[in-house]
């Protein structure tokens, strides 16, 4: 069970669709779900796109504190050698959308401390992330939040001493409240001794608000060493499952709308 959770914000993932839109959706879903989501499949990746408001193709957003491996993840997924990766925090300062064929991969700026950016600038970046997520909430199939396996616990415990909520947990709660089916990628596991993996992941899961052992949350928590490609395949499978669920929800809403229309028509006769 989730330990710490504020009031749930009731949100609708998608608008209802009419019968014609449902048929179009079925064709799109059948086409999309025939595609296995893995690195080889995304070689057909297209450059930055401008998403139309009426586009119902799902988005997968990628977020996290600066320098946790976000750009490494996006580069691996998009197979794009032009994506910049550097040791200096805050390399990605703009929101970038990539057309992956059956979904949009959205690289959000890193939040938290960034060298050369003052507190006001950091807050503006955070506000832009929140606004983007809220504006695109209906088409976000899942959110990927990347954490640094070693520094995450240290950061949370340091903030706990001040009785304040670190931005990592603030963002995690934000994603949960909007029901965006977040996947927490615990990156840089190579910094943890193999024999201590389970113990460390139990602590991380508890800090996120999930009762240990962490393995009962295997669909939510994903250990990874992104620079070596470890964990990418498992994350892809979870993304694929959430995309399927996204389209299933669209179908259900379309059917419910048709049913409600039939009842309304009968009552007006």
Residue pairs with C-beta under 8 A, 6 or more apart in sequence:
1 211
2 176
2 209
2 210
3 206
3 209
3 210
3 211
4 173
4 209
5 173
5 176
5 177
5 209
6 173
6 177
7 177
8 177
8 179
9 177
9 178
9 179
11 137
11 178
11 179
12 138
13 137
13 138
13 179
13 246
13 249
14 56
14 138
14 139
14 246
14 249
14 250
14 253
15 138
15 253
16 253
16 254
16 256
16 257
17 25
17 250
17 253
17 254
17 257
18 254
18 257
18 258
19 254
19 258
21 254
22 250
22 251
22 254
22 255
22 258
25 56
25 247
25 250
25 251
25 254
26 251
28 57
28 247
29 247
29 251
31 102
32 101
32 102
32 103
32 243
32 247
33 102
33 240
33 243
33 244
33 247
35 41
35 101
35 102
36 240
37 102
37 236
37 237
37 239
37 240
37 243
38 232
38 233
38 236
39 76
39 77
39 79
39 229
39 232
39 236
41 101
42 77
42 78
42 79
42 100
42 101
43 79
44 101
45 78
45 79
45 80
45 98
45 99
45 100
45 101
46 98
46 99
46 101
47 98
47 99
48 96
48 97
48 98
49 97
49 98
49 99
49 104
50 97
51 57
51 59
51 97
51 104
51 136
55 139
56 139
56 250
57 102
57 103
57 104
57 139
58 103
58 104
58 139
58 140
58 141
58 243
58 246
58 247
59 97
59 103
59 104
59 105
59 106
59 136
59 139
59 140
59 141
60 100
60 103
60 104
60 105
60 106
60 140
60 141
60 142
60 143
60 144
60 239
60 243
61 106
61 108
61 132
61 133
61 136
61 140
61 142
61 143
61 144
61 180
62 70
62 73
62 74
62 105
62 106
62 107
62 108
62 144
62 146
63 70
63 108
63 111
63 129
63 143
63 144
63 145
63 146
63 171
64 70
64 110
64 111
64 145
64 146
64 147
64 185
65 110
65 111
65 112
65 113
65 147
65 148
65 155
65 167
65 168
66 89
66 90
66 110
66 111
66 112
66 113
66 114
67 87
67 88
67 89
67 90
67 110
67 148
68 110
68 146
68 147
68 148
68 187
68 188
69 146
69 148
69 185
69 187
69 188
69 224
69 226
69 227
70 92
70 107
70 108
70 110
70 146
71 83
71 84
71 85
71 86
71 91
71 92
71 107
72 85
72 226
72 227
73 144
73 146
73 185
73 187
73 226
73 232
74 80
74 83
74 98
74 105
74 107
75 81
75 83
75 85
76 226
76 229
76 232
77 100
77 105
77 232
77 236
78 98
78 100
78 105
80 98
83 107
84 91
84 92
85 91
88 115
89 110
89 113
89 114
89 115
90 109
90 110
90 114
90 115
90 116
90 117
91 110
92 107
92 108
92 109
92 110
93 109
93 125
94 109
95 106
95 107
95 108
95 109
95 128
95 129
95 132
96 106
96 107
97 104
97 105
97 106
97 107
98 104
98 105
98 106
98 107
102 243
103 141
103 239
103 243
106 132
106 136
108 129
108 132
109 125
109 128
109 129
110 125
111 122
111 125
111 126
111 129
111 167
111 171
112 122
112 167
112 168
113 122
114 121
114 122
114 125
117 125
126 167
129 171
130 174
133 140
133 143
133 174
133 175
133 178
133 180
134 178
137 178
137 180
140 180
141 181
141 239
141 242
141 243
141 245
141 246
142 180
142 181
142 182
142 183
142 238
142 239
142 242
142 243
143 175
143 180
143 181
143 182
143 183
144 182
144 183
144 185
144 235
144 239
145 168
145 171
145 172
145 175
145 182
145 183
145 184
145 185
146 185
146 187
146 226
147 168
147 184
147 185
147 186
147 187
147 204
148 187
148 188
149 186
149 187
149 188
149 189
149 191
149 192
149 200
149 204
149 223
150 188
150 191
150 192
152 168
152 186
152 204
152 207
153 200
153 203
153 204
153 207
155 166
155 168
156 166
156 168
156 169
156 207
158 166
159 165
159 166
165 173
169 207
169 208
169 209
172 182
172 184
172 208
172 209
173 209
175 182
176 182
181 242
181 245
182 220
183 219
183 220
183 222
183 235
183 238
183 239
183 242
184 208
184 220
184 221
184 222
185 222
185 224
185 226
185 231
185 235
186 201
186 204
186 221
186 222
186 223
186 224
187 224
187 225
187 226
187 231
188 225
188 226
189 197
189 223
189 224
189 225
189 230
190 225
190 228
192 200
197 223
198 213
198 214
198 215
201 214
201 221
201 223
202 212
202 213
202 214
203 212
204 214
204 221
205 211
205 212
205 213
205 214
205 217
205 221
206 212
208 221
210 217
210 220
210 221
214 221
219 238
219 241
222 231
222 234
222 235
222 238
223 231
224 230
224 231
224 232
224 235
225 231
226 232
